[in-house]
Amino acid sequence: MLIRPFVRGDREQVTSLVNAHIAAVVPGVSVSVQALLSQLEREPGEYIVDRWVRERVTLVAEQRGRVVAAAHLLRYGDGADTGEHYRDAGEIRWLVCWPDAPCWPDASAGGEALAVACHAQFQRWGVGRRLADGALPAPGVYGVPEQWPHIRALYERIGFRHDGPTEVVHLARVEALARPEAPLTARRTVGINGTRLTAVLDGRDVGYIEVDTNLDGGPRVSRTGTWADVGNLWVEPEHRRRGFGRWLVGAAADWLELGGTTRLLDYSDTTEESYAAFLAAVGFIVLTRTARGFKIS
């Protein structure tokens, strides 16, 4: 077993390993070598958190000439210009490893060795706090998804504990989303988290939805057409339970179809039961549940 820094010659093996973990969470999605290498250098989409990063290290576990595990680590700054949650912290941004197989019965040992090496790197950095996640450069893949029990077990064996929310990732086929009628018109503008479609009733704004179609930069997504996120969905309290939320989702679906978008993602916390029920009613299914906030106290 050899634990060493990632080198460019590892790129195809590590991308294959990353894509195997993505495919277990979101159907038909993969990332390119270019997209993965880009994440190892910086994450411009994380325009707040990424600027707090001071060092990045990617490690691999090589076993009999094969890369069986890989991890990407970040060290955050310790000054007042770094957010409190990340200040003086080291983070396993993601760790992936092949499970044991009949042809390779000890692959998981590589994951174990690499996880221990991550702690050694934190020790060299001298960070005061240690965090872990599974944020791969693909839509809907973050935290530790329930489809990765081997990764959660690795984190727990080296001392990490889940101390945060569990989020639900929802997915809909755009063509299957409900398109109810309502006495509304839509106004389209630039939003905070994507294109905003505002519902207008008798000259008044009564709600809006934002959809982000910029998920395939890199390119990140292949073999699936185009994906989008719901960035925000809001209906003014006095106008709720009148079908306006459903209408907004339908209006977004019409707009997305014009651009060839085929899949739409949305997210909820496990405590948001009413919102999850709303998403199910308009055509979303539960794609995964993912645990966030692994840390060592």
SVG drawing of the C-alpha trace seen along z (x, -y; Angstrom):
<svg xmlns="http://www.w3.org/2000/svg" viewBox="-57 -46 61 59">
<polyline fill="none" stroke="black" stroke-width="0.4" points="0.0,0.0 1.3,-3.4 -0.2,-6.7 1.1,-9.6 0.1,-12.9 -2.1,-12.9 -0.1,-13.2 -1.5,-14.1 -1.0,-10.5 -3.7,-9.4 -6.4,-11.6 -8.3,-8.8 -8.3,-6.4 -9.4,-9.0 -12.1,-10.3 -13.4,-6.8 -13.5,-6.3 -15.3,-9.7 -17.8,-8.9 -18.7,-5.5 -19.7,-7.4 -21.6,-10.0 -23.5,-7.4 -24.8,-5.8 -26.5,-9.1 -27.7,-10.7 -28.6,-8.7 -26.6,-9.0 -24.3,-11.8 -20.5,-11.8 -17.8,-14.4 -14.9,-14.9 -11.3,-14.7 -11.1,-18.4 -13.9,-19.2 -12.3,-17.1 -8.9,-18.7 -10.5,-22.1 -12.1,-21.3 -8.7,-20.2 -7.3,-23.7 -10.2,-25.9 -14.0,-26.0 -15.2,-29.4 -18.8,-28.4 -18.2,-28.4 -17.4,-32.1 -17.7,-32.7 -16.2,-29.6 -13.5,-29.0 -11.8,-32.4 -11.1,-31.2 -9.0,-28.2 -5.3,-28.6 -4.0,-25.1 -5.3,-22.2 -3.9,-18.7 -5.2,-15.6 -4.0,-12.2 -4.4,-8.7 -4.0,-5.2 -2.2,-3.0 -2.5,0.7 -0.6,3.1 -0.4,0.3 -4.1,-0.6 -5.6,-3.7 -8.2,-2.3 -9.0,-5.5 -8.6,-9.3 -9.3,-12.3 -9.2,-16.0 -8.4,-18.1 -8.6,-21.8 -7.1,-24.0 -9.0,-27.2 -7.6,-30.4 -7.5,-31.2 -8.1,-34.9 -11.2,-37.1 -11.7,-37.2 -12.7,-33.5 -16.2,-32.4 -16.5,-31.1 -17.6,-27.6 -14.5,-27.1 -12.0,-29.2 -8.8,-27.2 -10.3,-24.1 -9.1,-21.3 -11.7,-19.6 -11.9,-16.3 -13.7,-17.9 -14.4,-14.4 -13.0,-10.9 -13.9,-8.0 -12.7,-4.4 -13.5,-1.2 -15.5,1.4 -14.0,4.9 -14.7,7.2 -14.0,10.9 -11.2,9.8 -9.9,7.3 -10.9,8.4 -8.8,5.8 -9.6,2.5 -11.3,1.1 -7.9,1.3 -6.8,-1.5 -9.7,-3.6 -8.8,-2.9 -5.1,-3.8 -6.1,-7.0 -8.5,-8.1 -5.7,-7.8 -3.4,-9.7 -5.9,-12.6 -5.6,-12.9 -1.8,-13.0 -2.2,-15.8 -4.4,-17.7 -1.8,-17.2 0.9,-18.6 -1.3,-21.6 -1.9,-22.1 -5.6,-22.9 -7.8,-23.3 -10.9,-21.7 -11.5,-18.8 -14.5,-18.5 -15.5,-16.0 -17.9,-16.0 -18.5,-14.4 -18.8,-17.4 -18.0,-16.1 -18.2,-18.4 -21.6,-17.1 -25.2,-18.4 -26.8,-16.9 -23.7,-15.2 -22.6,-16.6 -22.6,-15.6 -22.4,-11.8 -25.3,-10.3 -27.0,-7.2 -25.7,-5.4 -22.2,-5.6 -22.4,-3.5 -18.7,-2.5 -17.6,-6.2 -19.7,-7.0 -18.2,-3.9 -14.7,-5.1 -15.4,-8.6 -16.9,-7.1 -14.0,-4.7 -11.5,-7.6 -13.5,-9.6 -15.9,-11.8 -19.5,-12.1 -22.6,-13.4 -23.5,-16.7 -25.6,-18.5 -28.7,-18.3 -29.9,-15.5 -31.0,-16.9 -33.2,-15.4 -32.4,-15.8 -35.4,-15.7 -35.4,-15.1 -38.1,-15.6 -38.3,-15.0 -39.2,-18.4 -41.8,-17.0 -43.6,-15.3 -44.0,-18.5 -47.6,-19.7 -48.8,-22.7 -51.9,-23.9 -54.0,-26.9 -54.1,-30.1 -55.0,-33.7 -51.4,-34.7 -48.8,-36.1 -45.0,-35.5 -42.3,-38.1 -38.7,-36.9 -35.7,-38.6 -32.2,-37.8 -32.5,-36.3 -30.1,-35.7 -29.8,-31.9 -30.7,-31.6 -33.4,-33.0 -36.3,-34.4 -39.9,-33.8 -42.2,-36.1 -46.0,-35.4 -48.0,-38.6 -51.7,-38.8 -53.6,-42.0 -50.3,-44.0 -48.9,-42.6 -46.0,-40.2 -47.3,-37.2 -44.4,-34.8 -41.4,-33.6 -39.2,-30.7 -35.6,-30.8 -34.0,-28.0 -30.3,-27.7 -29.3,-26.0 -25.6,-26.6 -24.7,-23.2 -22.7,-21.8 -19.7,-24.1 -16.6,-22.2 -18.5,-20.2 -19.8,-18.6 -22.8,-16.7 -22.7,-14.2 -25.1,-11.8 -28.2,-13.4 -29.1,-16.5 -29.3,-19.5 -29.9,-19.7 -31.1,-22.6 -31.6,-23.5 -34.5,-25.2 -32.6,-28.1 -35.5,-29.7 -39.3,-29.2 -41.4,-31.7 -45.1,-32.5 -46.3,-35.5 -48.0,-34.1 -51.4,-35.7 -51.4,-34.0 -50.5,-30.5 -52.7,-27.4 -54.2,-28.8 -52.1,-26.7 -49.7,-29.5 -46.6,-27.5 -47.7,-24.7 -48.2,-27.3 -44.7,-28.7 -43.2,-25.2 -45.2,-24.7 -44.1,-28.1 -40.4,-27.2 -40.9,-23.8 -42.2,-25.5 -39.2,-27.9 -36.7,-25.1 -38.1,-22.9 -37.5,-25.7 -33.8,-25.4 -33.7,-21.6 -33.5,-21.0 -34.7,-17.5 -34.1,-17.2 -34.8,-19.6 -33.3,-19.2 -34.6,-20.7 -33.6,-20.2 -35.3,-20.1 -34.3,-19.5 -35.9,-16.4 -37.8,-18.7 -39.5,-20.4 -42.3,-17.8 -44.8,-20.1 -42.4,-21.3 -41.3,-17.7 -45.0,-16.8 -45.5,-19.7 -42.6,-18.6 -44.0,-15.1 -47.4,-16.4 -46.0,-18.4 -43.9,-15.5 -40.6,-15.2 -39.2,-12.0 -36.7,-11.5 -33.3,-10.9 -31.2,-10.6 -30.9,-11.6 -27.5,-13.1 -25.9,-13.7 -24.1,-17.0 -21.8,-18.3 -19.4,-15.5 -16.8,-16.7 -14.5,-15.8 -15.4,-17.8"/>
</svg>
